[in-house]
Amino acid sequence: MEKFEGFTPQDFIFFLEWSSDYRRVVKQKMTMFGGLVYNQLPEQIRLSFKRNEALSIKEEVPRSFYSMGKAYEDRTNFQLCGLGISLDLTHLSFNAIIRGGSYMDSKPVGRLYQKISNETDQFLDLLSSYGGSYELHIFKRLPSRGTQIKPDHEIWEDICSFNLGLVNMEMAEYILAVLEQDKLPGIRLTLNIDAGHSILEDVEKLTLKAVSSIQQEYRLLQYLEN
């Protein structure tokens, strides 16, 4: 494959069939598309998330993921937070991801918990600015093998999700309650493109959509770090 030409229905069907030969095709497509998107992101984002790569595709984690994360040498509490592009059976998704710690500590999940508690109106205003095309998911982090979670070896099991077309105080209270209940939760802000959508085979439009979406999602991570 000399250049990226978009995503086809077969790229999604792969997650039903798990052909070892086609696994390489999907990873190559994600590598090429992810690189296109990453190189068009503003310098501020690229400097914040220097580590970018398509991760290995494993049957126990039924998705392909292009990760934009902190450089390994950047020793920061936000090492597990980042941006990314994911492909699974039903969607191509653009994501901002918050992981690390629990609601009781000073790591990202605890920091978000405190911000929601202390700056509820500001948090809700931020969520409202995304509109109904975006969703917020809270998920349980589970090891994909063994008993311990290791980098890039975890399953995300959704606990709840919210469409951001309707944001209110009850949502904030519910998010806080869910974060209190799980030992290692994660949060994902996402925009989905359904399998079969015509934009998937229009490389220029799809790349622009990805760049625009990820720029918007980056604002959540800026809010968390500031």
N, C-alpha and C positions, 0 to 999 in steps of 0.2 A: 504494500500500500504506500504510494508515493506521497499522497496528501489526503487530508481529511475532507470527506465529501458528505458529511452528515450522518445521522443515525437512521437505520432502516428497521422495519418490524422484526427482522431476524435478530437484531441486537437485543431486543427485549425478550423475544422467545427463548433466547439462550438460557435465561434463568429458569426455564422449565426443563430444558433438554440437557444442559450442562455438557455440551460437546467439548472435549479437551482441545480439539483443533480450533474451535470457534472462540474458546476462552482467550486465545492469543489475539484474535481479531478485536474482541471487545476491549482488551487492555490497551492495544495499540491505538484504537480510536479514542479512548479516554485520555491517553497520553498526548495525542496530537491535539485534541480539542482543548484539553486543560491547558496545554502550553499556549495555544492561540489566545485563550481568555486571559491567562495570567500575564502575558506580555502586553496586553492592552489595558491592564488595570493601572490606576494612578500610581506614581512612584511611592507615595506614602504607604499604600497598602503593600506593595512589593517589598518595601524595606521592613515593614512590620512582620511580614510572613515570607521569609526567604526560602523556606524549605517547601518545595512543591514537587509532587510526584504522584503517579498513578499507583495505588497500592495493589498488592497481589489479590486475586479474586479467589475466595474460598467458599465451598458449598455451604459450610456452616454459617456463613455471613452472606446471604443472597443478594449482594449488590456489588457494583464496581464503584470505587471511590477515588476521585482525584483530590488529594489533600493539599491545602495551602496552610502551613503551620509555622510556628516559631522555629528559628534555627536552634539546633541542639545546644549550641554554645550560649544561647540567650537564656541565662538562668533567671527564670521569672515564674511567679505563681500562675501565669497564664499560658504555660507550656502546652496544656491540653485544649486550649481554646483555638479556634481557627475558622477558616473558610473552606468551602469545598463544593465539588460537583459530584453528584451520585446518579447512578443508573441502576434501575431494578426492573422487575417484571412489568410494572405499570407506569413508571415515570422517569423522566430526566429531571433532576432537582438541583437547585442552587441553594447553598446552605451557609448559615453562620452557626457555629457550634460552641457551646459553653460546657466544659467539663472540669472536674477537679474539686475534691473535697465534698463536704456536706453543708447543710444550712448553719451548722454551729461554729464553723471555723472561718478563717480569713482568706481561704482560697476562693476561686471564682464563684462556686455555687453559694458559699456563705456571703460573699460580697454582694452578689445579686439579691440574695434574700434581704440583706440589710438595706439595699437601695430601694427595693420594692416597699419595705416596711416604712422607711423614713422619707422617701420621695415618691409616694404613690402616684400623685398627680403627674409628676414629670415622667414616670415610667409609663403610665397609661397614655400620655400624649405621644410618647415615642412609638408605642405599639399602634396607636390610631393612625399615625402618619403612613403606615405601610398599606393599609386598606385591605380589601377582601381577597386580593390575589395571593396574599401571604398567609401562612399558618405558623403557629407557635406550638411545638410539641415538647412535652416533658417525658423523658424516657428513663427506664431503668437500665443501668450498665451491668452487663453480665459477661463472664468470661466465655469466649468461644470454644475454649478447651481447658481442661483442668479446673482448678478451683480459684485461681488468681487472675485478675485482669492484668494483661500486659499490653504495652503500646501496640496499637493496630490489630489487636486480637481480642475484640470485644463485640458482643451482640447488643443492639439497642432495642429494647422491648418497650413500645409506647405505653405510657400510663394514661395520658390524656392529650388532647390537642384542641386548639382554639383557632377558629377563623378570625382574622384580625379586621374583618369588616364590622364586627360588633365588639367593642371594648368597653368594659365598665368596671366599677369597684368590685363587684362580685367575682370577676375574673381574677383580679389581683389577690383577693382573699383566698380563692381556690388554689391559685398557684402557690401561695405561701403554705397552705395546708398540705399540699402534695409534696413540696420540698421537705417539710418536716417529717413526712412519713417514710421516706426512702433513704437508705444509708448512702448510696452513691448515685444520685440522680444526674441527668444531663438535660440540657435545654437545646433545642434546635429551632432556629427561625428558617423557614423554607419557602421557596416558590417552586411549584411543580408544573411541568409541562407533560401532558398526558401522552402516552405511547400512541402513535398514529397521527399526531398533530402535524400539519403541513410544514411548520417552521423547522421541524427536526431535520429536514433535508435541504434547507436553505442556509448554507454555512454562514453567510454574511449576517443575515437577520438573527440567526441563533446565537452567534458570537456576541453581537451587540446586546441582545437580550440578557445573556449571561453576565456580561461586563456591567451592565446597568443594574441588574438584580444584586450582584455581589457587592457593588459599591453601596447600595442602599442597606444591605444587611450588615456591612461593616460598621455602620453607625451604632448598632447594638453593642458591638465589641468595644467601640470607642467609649460609649456610655459606661460600660462596665469598668474599663481601665482608668477612666478619668476620676 
